[in-house]
């Protein structure tokens, strides 16, 4: 089993134990272990197989949990989880996924209103029975109703970053099969969609049977769903479906194009083929009634047969890619190596776990030239936000560090709250001393569209503010975007010479791809930033770059592809 799969098992055990109201220390042990395993850079399987190492050396992992990890690695299951699932109706697991509900409240709904399914939960909310329970209320009832759609979605899809862990592990497994000659993931994963419903792999193999035998032997396989002559489907332990198709070498490019999609992109492509008296499908490009393809080995060959460039997978959504191709203006999309600095990082001064010096060293190792320390302002008390005095002490530390650094710059920044009543959480005389100020909405997210839009535009009009952080406030499969007139916000950003952040954290990816395209249309520079709270999260930059590519952004559209000297001119600080 992979680390994420083991972490998911431990998190589920914690939820079920809390649902049953058992020992809180036991619950906390499983939760802490799940978080540790999720962030662990090494494979638990590799550590367990190393005679010179012990799983108990890992923080939060004692002898009991180490034994359970071994049980999972060896059998793919865990007896304690099986016992808990036998005691709790399976349908209740869906209720535990409703954002903001939590195991304790789910237990109250189960015990007092006999709620066991999402449909029953919707019914008792709409009947206003939930607000009558102790510890609930009308607002909680409404929040549950809003979260039901996200709970249903979370049963069907996973984050792209989570899917990537599966993809890399499956690729590593399949590459061990000697009969597989070519291999490529396809589908929405290859297009970089922020959430993924299933995984598709295409392969060329000299022995189809042995390739499928090897696929079925993947360690995380829970069930083989279907096996045909050229296609096989399995279900992983977390419920994700994975399909493998073995195709002829002469059709690999056509199949890769077809199964990468999107459906809308392929419909346009078929129309263009028909206009040229060609037929295009997963087997190749054909002329007239001929059974011999004129193209199909590679994607480049397939698109060239239609006088088209080979579109980057991220653009294949039938938005503007064909117009760009017709005009000869297909953009060269931004790449991770284009990024010069990270402009949203948290340290131990607020809610991060790395010191400023540790962050600088890690950023340098990622090939960056500058990093902005943007700890929270005082309004965010839960994150140990900084007041003016603490912020100035932090900036003095940054000044001292910069005097020692060569070829790298730490920027004095802050993530300042946009207050519910309007205005900012810190005075302008303090903010004016900063190199970089990113403003964010953290409170008052249930305000009206007009209120939130007005607050954000007012922040953009403040001369000290450089950019707006995570502009819509969404968290994928957890929290919808707050109501905001993004077009009006982007117009205000353009008018005031400000920027929009694309938050690269895989649970945010905010701006979304459509928002990135809108920023480009308004001439508003986008800043891709990680919002890192740990030094190992600086690598999340690639998720943001991928989202920017889906929005059609080039290096010129992304502000932090520039040196800090050029960035300073853009924000009027030179």
C-alpha positions in Angstrom: 0.0 0.0 0.0 1.1 3.6 -0.6 1.6 6.2 2.1 -1.6 8.1 1.2 -3.6 4.9 1.3 -2.3 4.0 4.8 -2.8 7.6 6.0 -6.4 7.4 4.7 -7.0 4.2 6.7 -5.7 5.8 9.9 -7.8 8.9 9.3 -10.9 6.8 8.7 -10.2 4.8 11.9 -9.9 8.1 13.9 -13.3 9.3 12.4 -15.0 6.0 13.3 -13.6 6.0 16.8 -14.7 9.6 17.3 -18.1 8.7 15.9 -18.4 6.0 18.5 -17.3 8.4 21.2 -14.3 6.4 22.4 -11.0 7.4 24.1 -9.9 10.8 22.8 -6.2 10.0 23.2 -6.6 7.0 21.0 -8.4 9.1 18.4 -5.6 11.7 18.5 -3.0 9.0 18.1 -4.5 7.8 14.8 -5.0 11.4 13.5 -1.5 12.4 14.3 -0.2 9.3 12.6 -2.3 10.0 9.5 -0.9 13.5 9.2 2.7 12.3 9.7 2.4 9.6 7.1 0.7 11.9 4.6 3.7 14.3 4.8 6.3 11.5 4.9 8.7 11.8 1.9 9.8 8.2 2.1 7.8 5.1 1.4 6.7 3.2 4.5 7.2 0.0 2.6 10.9 0.9 2.0 11.4 1.8 5.7 9.7 -1.5 6.9 11.9 -3.5 4.5 15.1 -1.9 5.7 16.7 -4.0 8.5 18.6 -1.1 9.8 15.5 1.1 10.4 12.4 1.0 12.4 8.9 2.4 11.8 8.9 3.5 15.4 11.6 6.0 14.5 8.9 8.0 12.7 7.3 10.8 14.7 3.8 9.8 16.1 4.4 6.1 15.3 4.7 3.8 18.3 4.9 0.0 18.5 1.1 -0.5 18.1 0.8 1.7 15.1 4.0 0.3 13.6 2.5 -3.2 13.8 -0.7 -2.0 12.1 1.4 -0.4 9.3 3.1 -3.8 8.8 -0.3 -5.5 8.8 -1.5 -3.1 6.1 1.6 -3.5 4.0 1.5 -7.3 4.2 -2.3 -7.9 3.8 -3.8 -4.7 2.4 -6.3 -4.6 5.2 -6.5 -4.0 8.9 -8.6 -6.0 11.4 -9.5 -3.0 13.6 -10.9 -1.1 10.6 -12.9 -4.2 9.6 -14.3 -4.4 13.1 -15.3 -0.7 13.2 -16.9 -0.9 9.7 -18.9 -3.9 10.9 -20.3 -1.8 13.8 -21.1 1.3 11.8 -23.5 1.3 8.8 -21.5 1.8 5.6 -23.8 4.6 4.4 -22.8 6.6 7.5 -19.3 7.0 6.0 -20.7 9.4 3.5 -22.1 11.6 6.3 -18.6 11.9 7.8 -17.5 13.5 4.5 -19.9 16.5 4.8 -17.6 19.5 5.3 -17.8 21.0 8.7 -20.0 18.2 10.2 -17.4 16.1 11.9 -17.7 12.7 13.6 -19.3 14.0 16.9 -22.1 15.9 15.1 -22.6 13.0 12.7 -23.0 10.7 15.7 -25.6 13.1 17.1 -27.6 13.0 13.9 -27.3 9.2 13.7 -28.3 8.6 17.4 -31.0 11.3 17.7 -32.5 11.5 14.2 -31.5 8.1 12.9 -29.7 9.7 9.9 -27.7 7.0 8.0 -27.6 8.4 4.4 -27.0 11.7 2.6 -30.6 11.7 1.4 -31.9 11.3 4.9 -29.5 14.1 6.1 -30.9 16.4 3.4 -34.5 15.5 4.4 -34.0 16.3 8.1 -32.2 19.6 7.2 -35.0 20.7 4.9 -37.5 19.7 7.5 -35.7 22.0 10.0 -35.2 19.1 12.5 -31.5 19.5 12.8 -31.6 23.0 14.3 -33.6 21.6 17.2 -30.7 19.4 18.3 -28.4 20.6 21.1 -25.3 22.1 19.7 -26.8 22.8 16.3 -28.8 25.7 14.9 -30.2 27.3 11.8 -26.8 28.3 10.5 -25.3 24.8 11.1 -28.3 23.3 9.3 -27.8 25.6 6.3 -24.1 24.9 6.2 -24.8 21.1 6.2 -27.1 21.6 3.2 -24.4 23.5 1.4 -21.9 20.8 2.2 -24.0 17.9 0.9 -23.0 18.5 -2.7 -19.3 18.5 -1.8 -19.7 15.3 0.2 -21.3 13.6 -2.8 -18.4 14.8 -5.0 -15.8 13.7 -2.6 -17.1 10.1 -3.0 -16.5 10.2 -6.7 -13.4 12.3 -7.2 -9.9 13.0 -5.7 -7.5 15.9 -5.9 -5.1 15.8 -8.9 -2.2 15.8 -6.4 -3.6 12.6 -4.8 -4.1 11.0 -8.2 -0.5 11.8 -9.1 0.7 9.7 -6.2 -1.3 6.8 -7.6 -0.1 7.5 -11.1 3.6 7.5 -10.2 3.3 4.3 -8.2 1.4 2.5 -10.9 3.8 3.7 -13.6 6.7 2.4 -11.4 5.0 -0.9 -11.1 4.1 -1.3 -14.8 7.6 -0.3 -16.0 8.8 -3.5 -14.2 6.9 -5.5 -16.8 9.4 -6.5 -19.6 6.7 -6.9 -22.2 5.5 -3.2 -21.9 7.2 -1.1 -24.6 5.3 2.3 -24.2 3.2 3.6 -21.4 1.4 6.8 -20.7 -1.4 8.1 -18.4 -4.3 9.7 -20.2 -7.7 11.2 -19.4 -8.4 14.2 -17.2 -5.3 13.5 -15.2 -3.1 14.2 -18.2 -5.1 17.4 -18.9 -4.3 18.5 -15.3 -7.9 18.9 -14.1 -7.9 19.8 -10.5 -9.9 16.8 -9.5 -9.9 13.3 -11.1 -12.7 10.7 -11.1 -10.6 7.7 -12.4 -7.3 6.9 -14.1 -6.6 5.8 -17.6 -3.3 4.2 -18.8 -2.4 3.3 -22.4 0.3 0.8 -23.2 2.0 -0.9 -26.1 3.0 -4.4 -25.2 4.5 -7.4 -27.1 2.5 -9.7 -24.8 -0.9 -8.3 -23.8 -1.7 -11.1 -21.4 1.5 -10.7 -19.3 1.0 -7.0 -19.2 -2.5 -7.5 -17.7 -1.3 -10.1 -15.3 1.3 -7.7 -14.1 -1.3 -4.9 -13.8 -3.6 -7.1 -11.7 -0.7 -7.8 -9.4 -0.4 -4.2 -8.4 -0.1 -4.1 -4.6 -3.0 -1.7 -4.0 -5.5 -3.6 -6.1 -8.6 -4.3 -4.2 -10.6 -5.9 -7.0 -10.3 -6.7 -10.7 -13.5 -5.3 -12.2 -13.1 -6.4 -15.7 -10.6 -8.1 -18.0 -10.9 -8.3 -21.8 -8.5 -9.0 -24.6 -7.1 -5.4 -24.6 -8.6 -3.6 -21.6 -8.5 -4.3 -17.9 -10.1 -2.3 -15.0 -9.2 -2.6 -11.3 -10.4 -0.8 -8.2 -7.8 0.4 -5.7 -8.2 0.1 -1.9 -9.5 3.7 -1.7 -12.2 3.0 -4.4 -10.4 4.7 -7.3 -10.9 2.9 -10.6 -7.9 2.4 -12.9 -8.2 1.3 -16.5 -5.3 -0.1 -18.7 -5.7 -0.3 -22.4 -3.1 -2.1 -24.5 -3.1 -0.8 -28.1 -1.1 -1.5 -31.3 2.1 0.6 -31.7 0.7 2.1 -34.9 -2.4 3.4 -33.0 -0.7 4.6 -29.8 -0.7 8.3 -30.7 -4.3 8.2 -31.9 -5.4 6.4 -28.8 -3.5 8.8 -26.5 -5.1 11.8 -28.2 -8.6 10.2 -28.0 -8.4 9.0 -24.4 -6.8 12.2 -23.2 -9.8 14.2 -24.4 -11.6 16.3 -23.5 -14.8 15.1 -25.1 -15.5 18.7 -26.2 -12.0 19.0 -27.8 -12.5 15.7 -29.6 -15.8 16.7 -31.0 -14.3 19.8 -32.6 -11.4 17.7 -33.9 -13.7 15.2 -35.5 -15.6 18.1 -37.2 -12.3 19.4 -38.6 -11.4 16.0 -39.8 -14.7 15.6 -41.6 -14.3 18.9 -43.3 -11.1 17.4 -44.8 -12.8 14.2 -45.7 -10.9 12.4 -43.0 -12.1 10.2 -40.2 -10.4 10.3 -36.8 -10.8 7.8 -33.9 -8.8 6.0 -31.3 -7.3 3.8 -34.0 -5.9 6.5 -36.2 -6.7 9.1 -38.9 -8.2 7.5 -42.1 -9.0 8.9 -45.5 -12.2 7.9 -47.3 -13.0 4.2 -46.8 -9.5 3.1 -46.4 -8.7 0.8 -43.5 -5.1 1.9 -43.4 -4.5 5.0 -41.2 -2.6 7.9 -42.6 -1.5 8.9 -39.1 -1.6 7.3 -35.6 1.8 6.5 -34.3 2.2 9.8 -32.4 -0.1 12.6 -31.3 2.0 15.0 -33.3 1.3 12.9 -36.4 -2.4 12.9 -35.7 -2.7 16.6 -35.3 -0.4 17.3 -38.3 -2.8 15.3 -40.5 -5.4 18.0 -39.8 -2.9 20.9 -40.2 -3.0 21.5 -36.4 -0.2 21.9 -33.8 0.0 19.3 -31.1 -1.9 21.1 -28.4 -0.5 20.9 -24.8 -2.9 18.5 -23.0 -3.8 21.2 -20.5 -5.4 23.3 -23.3 -7.6 20.6 -24.7 -11.0 21.8 -23.4 -12.4 23.4 -26.6 -12.1 26.9 -25.3 -9.6 29.0 -27.3 -7.1 26.5 -28.4 -8.5 26.1 -32.0 -8.8 29.9 -32.4 -5.1 30.3 -31.3 -4.1 27.5 -33.8 -6.0 29.1 -36.7 -4.4 32.5 -36.0 -0.9 31.0 -35.5 -0.8 32.3 -31.9 -0.8 29.1 -29.8 0.9 30.3 -26.6 4.1 28.8 -25.2 2.7 28.0 -21.8 4.5 28.8 -18.6 6.7 26.0 -17.1 7.8 25.4 -13.5 11.4 26.2 -14.4 10.3 29.7 -15.4 9.4 30.6 -11.8 12.0 32.8 -10.1 10.4 33.4 -6.7 7.7 32.3 -4.2 5.6 35.1 -2.9 3.4 33.4 -0.2 5.2 31.4 2.5 4.5 31.1 6.2 7.2 30.7 9.0 7.2 29.7 12.6 6.4 33.4 13.4 2.8 32.5 12.7 1.4 29.1 11.7 4.3 27.7 9.7 6.8 25.0 10.9 10.0 26.3 9.3 12.3 29.1 10.4 13.0 32.0 7.9 16.5 30.7 7.3 15.2 27.1 6.7 12.7 28.5 4.2 15.4 30.5 2.4 17.7 27.5 2.1 14.8 25.2 0.9 13.7 27.8 -1.7 17.3 28.2 -3.0 17.4 24.4 -3.4 14.2 24.6 -5.5 16.1 26.9 -7.9 14.4 30.1 -6.7 16.1 33.5 -6.4 13.7 35.1 -3.8 11.0 34.2 -1.3 8.5 36.4 0.5 7.7 35.6 4.2 4.0 36.4 4.4 2.9 35.4 7.9 -0.6 36.2 8.9 -1.6 39.6 10.4 -3.1 39.8 13.9 -6.8 39.3 12.9 -6.1 35.6 12.3 -5.6 34.8 16.0 -6.0 31.1 15.3 -2.8 31.3 13.2 -0.8 33.3 15.8 -1.1 36.4 13.6 1.4 39.2 13.9 0.7 42.7 15.2 2.8 45.7 14.0 5.5 45.2 16.7 6.1 41.5 16.0 6.0 42.1 12.3 8.8 44.8 12.5 10.9 42.4 14.7 10.5 39.8 12.1 11.5 42.2 9.3 14.6 43.1 11.3 15.5 39.4 11.4 15.0 39.2 7.7 17.3 42.3 7.2 20.0 40.5 9.2 19.6 37.3 7.2 19.8 39.1 3.9 23.1 40.7 4.9 24.5 37.1 5.1 22.9 35.7 2.0 24.5 35.9 -1.4 22.5 35.5 -4.7 19.2 35.1 -2.9 16.8 37.5 -1.3 14.2 37.1 1.5 11.4 39.6 1.1 9.7 41.3 4.0 6.1 40.4 3.5 2.7 39.9 5.2 -0.6 38.3 4.4 -2.9 41.0 5.7 -6.5 40.3 6.5 -9.3 42.2 4.6 -11.6 43.0 7.5 -15.3 42.2 7.6 -16.2 45.9 7.8 -13.7 46.8 5.1 -10.2 48.1 5.4 -7.1 46.2 6.3 -5.9 44.6 9.5 -2.7 46.7 9.8 -2.1 50.4 9.4 -0.6 51.8 6.1 2.5 53.1 7.9 3.5 49.5 8.7 2.4 48.0 5.4 4.4 50.7 3.5 7.6 49.3 5.0 7.0 45.8 3.5 8.5 44.6 0.2 5.4 42.5 -0.6 1.8 42.7 0.8 -0.8 40.1 -0.1 -4.3 40.8 1.1 -6.8 38.0 1.9 -10.4 37.4 3.0 -10.5 34.9 5.9 -13.5 36.1 7.8 -16.9 37.1 6.7 -17.0 34.7 3.8 -20.8 34.3 4.1 -21.3 38.0 3.3 -23.2 39.0 0.2 -21.6 39.2 -3.2 -21.7 43.0 -3.1 -20.1 43.2 0.4 -17.2 40.8 -0.4 -16.6 42.4 -3.8 -16.5 45.8 -2.2 -14.1 44.7 0.5 -11.7 43.2 -2.1 -11.8 46.2 -4.4 -11.2 48.5 -1.5 -8.1 46.5 -0.7 -6.9 46.7 -4.3 -7.2 50.5 -4.1 -4.9 50.6 -1.1 -1.4 51.6 -2.4 0.4 49.2 -0.1 -1.4 46.1 -1.4 0.4 44.1 -4.1 -1.9 41.2 -4.8 -5.0 39.4 -3.6 -4.4 35.9 -2.1 -6.6 32.9 -3.0 -9.2 35.3 -4.5 -12.3 33.2 -4.3 -11.6 31.4 -1.0 -12.6 28.0 -2.2 -11.2 24.6 -1.0 -11.7 21.8 -3.4 -14.3 19.3 -2.2 -14.5 21.1 1.1 -15.7 24.6 0.6 -17.2 26.4 -2.3 -16.0 29.8 -3.4 -17.5 32.7 -1.6 -19.8 35.0 -3.6 -17.6 37.5 -5.4 -17.8 39.4 -8.7 -14.5 38.3 -10.1 -14.8 40.3 -13.3 -15.3 43.5 -11.3 -12.3 42.6 -9.0 -10.1 41.9 -12.0 -11.1 45.2 -13.6 -10.2 47.0 -10.4 -6.9 45.1 -10.2 -6.1 46.2 -13.8 -7.0 49.8 -13.0 -4.9 49.9 -9.9 -1.9 48.0 -11.3 -2.3 45.1 -8.9 -1.9 41.3 -9.3 -3.9 38.2 -8.6 -2.5 35.2 -6.8 -2.9 31.7 -8.1 -2.6 29.7 -4.9 -0.8 26.5 -5.8 -1.9 24.5 -2.8 -3.6 21.4 -4.4 -6.7 21.9 -2.2 -7.1 25.5 -3.3 -5.7 26.1 -6.9 -7.4 29.5 -6.6 -7.6 31.2 -9.1 -9.2 28.4 -11.1 -8.3 27.9 -14.8 -11.2 30.0 -16.0 -10.2 32.8 -13.6 -6.6 32.6 -14.9 -7.8 33.1 -18.4 -10.0 36.0 -17.2 -7.0 37.7 -15.5 -5.0 37.4 -18.8 -7.9 39.0 -20.7 -7.9 41.9 -18.2 -4.1 42.3 -18.5 -3.7 41.5 -14.8 -0.5 39.7 -13.9 -0.9 36.4 -12.0 1.4 35.4 -9.2 1.8 31.7 -8.7 2.6 31.1 -5.0 2.6 28.0 -2.8 1.1 29.3 0.5 3.6 26.9 2.1 3.4 26.2 5.8 6.2 23.6 5.7 9.5 23.8 3.7 8.6 20.6 1.9 5.5 22.3 0.5 7.6 24.6 -1.7 7.4 21.8 -4.3 3.6 22.5 -4.6 4.6 25.3 -7.1 4.1 22.7 -10.0 0.4 22.3 -9.2 -0.1 26.1 -9.6 1.9 26.1 -12.8 -0.2 23.3 -14.2 -3.4 25.3 -13.3 -1.9 28.4 -15.0 -1.2 26.3 -18.1 -4.9 25.3 -18.2 -5.7 29.0 -18.2 -3.5 29.5 -21.2 -0.9 31.6 -19.2 2.6 32.2 -20.6 5.7 33.2 -18.7 5.0 36.8 -19.5 1.5 36.5 -17.9 3.0 35.3 -14.6 4.7 38.0 -12.6 7.1 35.9 -10.6 8.8 34.6 -13.7 10.7 37.9 -13.4 13.6 38.8 -11.2 12.8 40.7 -8.0 14.3 43.8 -9.5 11.8 43.7 -12.3 9.0 42.7 -9.9 9.7 45.8 -7.8 9.2 48.0 -10.8 5.9 46.3 -11.6 4.6 47.0 -8.1 6.0 50.5 -8.0 8.6 49.9 -5.2 11.8 50.6 -7.2 
